[in-house]
Amino acid sequence: MFRTYAFTEMPYPYIPGEEVMRSNRTNIPNSWYDPDTGQQLYKKYIDILCAADELGLDIMFNEHHSTMSCTDSVMPLMMSTIAHQTRRARLLALGNPVANRPDPVRVAEEMAFIDVLSGGRLECGFVRGVPMEMSATNASPVDMKPRFYEAIDLIMKAWTTHDGPFSWEGDFFHHRNVNIIPRPYQTPHPPVWITTLTPGSVAEIADRGYGLATILNGKKLCKAIFDGYRSRFAELQQPAPHLDRFAYLALVFVGESDAEARQEARKLQWFIQEQRRTLPQFIDVPGYIDPRARASVLKNAAHGGAAELSPGRLDFNSFAYGPIDPIVEGGFSFFGSPDSVFEQMKDFFHSVGGFGNLLAMMHSSTMSYALTRKSMELFAKEVLPRFREEVYEPELRALGLDGTLSAIGGVPSSPVHRTALHGTAQVLP
Amino acid sequence: MKKGVNKAFKLGQATLDVHCFGSGDPLVLMHGADGVLFCEPFLDALSARHEVLVPCHPGWHGSSRPSHVKTVRDIAEVHWEFMESLRGPVPIVGLSFGAWVAAETALLARDMVNILCLISPVGIHVGNRETRNFVDLFAIAAEDRRKVLYSDTGYAPRLGEVQSDSVFLELAKAEEAFARFAWQPYLHDPKLVHRLRRVSASTLIISGEKDAFVLADGYYAQYAQAIGDNARHMKIPGAGHRIEEEKAGELAAHIHRFIAEESTNVVPARRMRG
């Protein structure tokens, strides 16, 4: 089933302009954050996510640190809140920045807790973490990739070991006694997702069989990333991956008319505008990228060029402030009436070889609950069912995948699979 | 980057790239964060009286880094083996981060090091837990980095005039290596200050009078105190943190003088084997 995960970065948008404060992250004083306002915002964000559940959408979460553009700084806490207040939505953590977390076992515990509390609705993503987080988390920018994968390996073993403690003496993590309680609700473990922004990182994700998510890349780069995953499966002589292994994050606003949607889309562009408010030294961190690639960054900077947040993608100024048409035509966002968004998604779907999950950033800046809910409702009622019926399911039938389920990270993503290893107990009221 | 004679030393899993300059009694130079990219005048001045041997730290220039080498003390263990390959003892000169490496090496290779010149050394923490000892180089703009490292930014490398891709590649490698060893705890090992009393070499600590990178009051004097009576501290007027780039000749002259004075008391060094 094609899924759409509603998403907000839970911004604190009431900050001064760039003329007063050049940066909105890492070094912005938190005196600009008013806790009373922050409390109201958290309540609004919880209401938005609960509305997504009510409307039949799924829900995505992320976390960032030391930034006003994302105040969900401790993702598992918000996930727990939403897990308790919702009944049906799958809850996607995208994700856990495990190369920045000192103890992967703690992450395994947090995710298992949420999986149990939600009755097996967790989709667990792992992300490497953006360079701007290195100072905020105090994590070393070197060796992130091997640290990232060792952390995931340790989490997977913690989730899937049920016969008592094991030890772990890795390159980065050392444990004498790993034995997590609770264990995950889903068996053998929750579906696993990994995010990448470049085709070069795709093979290692495919090799592990994890779901693949990519963000705001547009049609061309997204196709290259998805093609890389499919090609790797072919190289490994495995069956073609199911569409539900692919996820794409876009800004989404559905209005009653194109004109209304384009007007409101400006409020979502705020997210991109805020990404630009990052000081260059927190973007270009030594060790974060390969020295061969960074050499050209250094040369460019020395010769008067600016450090780029995401080289090779739509330039940020255009995405942040430019006209809507190129953003929509390039597949970076879906903005419009229900018919228009349907057509945009259909075009995107066929341009990238199909995908099964839309990660829809449907809220940003000062967007109200009412405005966000209205857009989500139009999407949930007038876009999603039609997209499933006219685009996704016919494609599944054409691929011979109708009625089958993927095995993301070795387990189906739905319905919940659970195994009672030692029977069940009656919980007294 | 100044061209010297390069020699490769195989030390266990590590290959040590040693740059050799000049002739005379040998002297080992432990380079700073940028390797030997920007200190050509200093190397010229220093090698006027000595054979200067620069063993590049693992991860810098042509020196490989075995995966277990993760701390400055691990670097010093590699250099310890290199020092044992010399018919020492020999003097060591260290520059900033390289002075931290030099101090650790002098603690390990005690019999191989007779004289220690620590130029703007880092590696210890002074004051209490909230005393910021150094400007966070990873949190300031490139222009501000120049301002804190040099008393006059006119001495900073003019990278805008550099076209060679290889210089930027060497710089990128050096900065990654520096981040690896300096990130956390930032630019120090909490244990080093307690170990420094075991340094047996005659030690001269030189700092720049206008060093804006080191923030803690009396940092260098406390460094000398931690070593003990065999260490003294002097300042070079008008110099910032990277003295070797700002006052190359003056710094080399102080080092030559100190080595000459102290050499009357120590066993003469011999040439490098091989």
Chai-1 contact restraints between the chains, C-beta under 6 A:
chainA,res_idxA,chainB,res_idxB,connection_type,confidence,min_distance_angstrom,max_distance_angstrom,comment,restraint_id
A,S135,B,A139,contact,1.0,0.0,6.0,A-B,restraint_1
A,N138,B,Q184,contact,1.0,0.0,6.0,A-B,restraint_2
A,S140,B,W183,contact,1.0,0.0,6.0,A-B,restraint_3
A,P141,B,A179,contact,1.0,0.0,6.0,A-B,restraint_4
A,V142,B,A179,contact,1.0,0.0,6.0,A-B,restraint_5
A,V142,B,R180,contact,1.0,0.0,6.0,A-B,restraint_6
A,Q281,B,A141,contact,1.0,0.0,6.0,A-B,restraint_7
A,P286,B,E175,contact,1.0,0.0,6.0,A-B,restraint_8
A,P286,B,E176,contact,1.0,0.0,6.0,A-B,restraint_9
A,P286,B,A179,contact,1.0,0.0,6.0,A-B,restraint_10
A,G287,B,E176,contact,1.0,0.0,6.0,A-B,restraint_11
A,G287,B,A179,contact,1.0,0.0,6.0,A-B,restraint_12
A,P291,B,A172,contact,1.0,0.0,6.0,A-B,restraint_13
A,P291,B,K173,contact,1.0,0.0,6.0,A-B,restraint_14
A,P291,B,E176,contact,1.0,0.0,6.0,A-B,restraint_15
A,R294,B,A172,contact,1.0,0.0,6.0,A-B,restraint_16
A,A295,B,F168,contact,1.0,0.0,6.0,A-B,restraint_17
A,A295,B,L169,contact,1.0,0.0,6.0,A-B,restraint_18
A,A295,B,A172,contact,1.0,0.0,6.0,A-B,restraint_19
A,L298,B,F168,contact,1.0,0.0,6.0,A-B,restraint_20
A,L298,B,L171,contact,1.0,0.0,6.0,A-B,restraint_21
A,L298,B,A172,contact,1.0,0.0,6.0,A-B,restraint_22
A,K299,B,F168,contact,1.0,0.0,6.0,A-B,restraint_23
A,A302,B,L159,contact,1.0,0.0,6.0,A-B,restraint_24
A,A302,B,G160,contact,1.0,0.0,6.0,A-B,restraint_25
A,H303,B,G160,contact,1.0,0.0,6.0,A-B,restraint_26
